[in-house]
Amino acid sequence: QVQLVESGGGLVQAGGSPRLSCATSGLVLRRYAMGWFRQAPGKEREFVAAISWAGDTVALTDSVKGRFTISRDFAKNTAYLQMNSLKPEDTAVYFCAADQSGLGQSRRVVEYDYWGRGTQVTVSS
């Protein structure tokens, strides 16, 4: 059974730099592309970042470029989202997801096969 479990969220001051983790089980992480999405209250779930299985393709939404970094640790079966210079508009529930295509180019929710339940990130001004 595949499971993805996010952690690392919480209340953060603007300008803070938390790191979200996505612990995976039941899948071989190096065979999947990984993505991060977020959903703010009253809004649709939106793409944040993705990385290909080989790590040679990374996609970021424009609003986080230069501030967020996506990475994986295969030994720990864990994906990460390093968030820097947080802004109040980054407040959302953050979800990790796994994509069997492995390409790291998927920006749509429907293109991902497995999802975590999310972790809340609240940025105070």
N, C-alpha and C positions, 0 to 999 in steps of 0.2 A: 504494500500500500504506500503510495506516494504521499509524503507530507512536507509542507513548507511552513516554517514557523518564523515569523518576524519578531525582532526585539530591538531595543535601543531607543524607542521613542520616549516621549514625555514632554514636560514643560521646559522650554529653552528660551533664553533671552535672545533678542535680535542680535545678530552678529555671532551667535554661537556656532559650534562645529560638532554636532553629534554624528555618530556613525551607526547606521542601521545594519543589522545582521539578518540574514535569511538562512536558517539552518534547514538543510534538506535531508530527507531519508527516502529510501525506496526507489531512488533513481541514481544513475551514474552522472554526476554533475557535469563531467567533462564532455558529455554527449549532448548537452542542452545549451541553448542560448538562454540567458537570464535577463529578466526585465524588472523594472520598478515602475509602478504606477502610483498615483495618488488621487484621493477623492475628498474634496472639500464639501462642507454641508450645503445641500441644495444644488450641487453641481455633479456633472458626469465624471466618471473615472477617466483620468487623463494620463497619457504616457509621460514618463520622466526620463528613463534611461534604459539602455539595453546593451548587452555585450554578447558577441558570438561565442560559440563553443571554443574556438581557437584563440579568442581574445584579440583577433586582428581587426574586428569591426566593432566600433563603439558608436552608439547613437545617443544623443542628448536633446531634450527639448530646448528651445532657444532660451527660455527663461532661467535655466539652470546652468547653462554653459559657462565655464570658468569658475563655477562654485561647487558643483557636485561631481563626484567620481564614482564609477561603478567598477567593481572588481570581484574576483572569486579566489577562494583558497580550496583547491581540490582535496588536499589532505584532510581538511575539516568539513568538506562537503557543504561549504557555506559561501554565500554571496553577500556582498556588502554594498552599501551606498554611503559614501562619505559626503556629508553635507557641510559646507562652509558658508560663512557670511549669511546666515539665515535671515529671512525677512518675514514679517507677519503674514504676507501672502503665501508663504510656503506652508502655512498651517493646513493640515489635512491628515487623513488616514493614509498611510503608505503601505502598499501591497507589493510583495514580490511574486514573480510568476516564472514558469519554466516553459520554454518553447522547443518542441521536438525538432523543428527544422534546423536548429542550431546556427541559423544565419546571423542573428543579432540585429536584424533590420526591421523586425515587427514592431509596429507602433499601435496596433489595434488590439483591443481586449480579446476579440474573438480568435486571434492568432495564437494565443497562449493556451497551453494544455492543462497546466496545473497552477493553482493559486494558494497563497497563504491567506490567513484571516485578517491580516493587517495590524499595524501598530500606529497609535495616534501620536502625531507630532504637533505640538502647539507652540507657536512662537509669540512671545510677548514683546511688546514695543517699549 
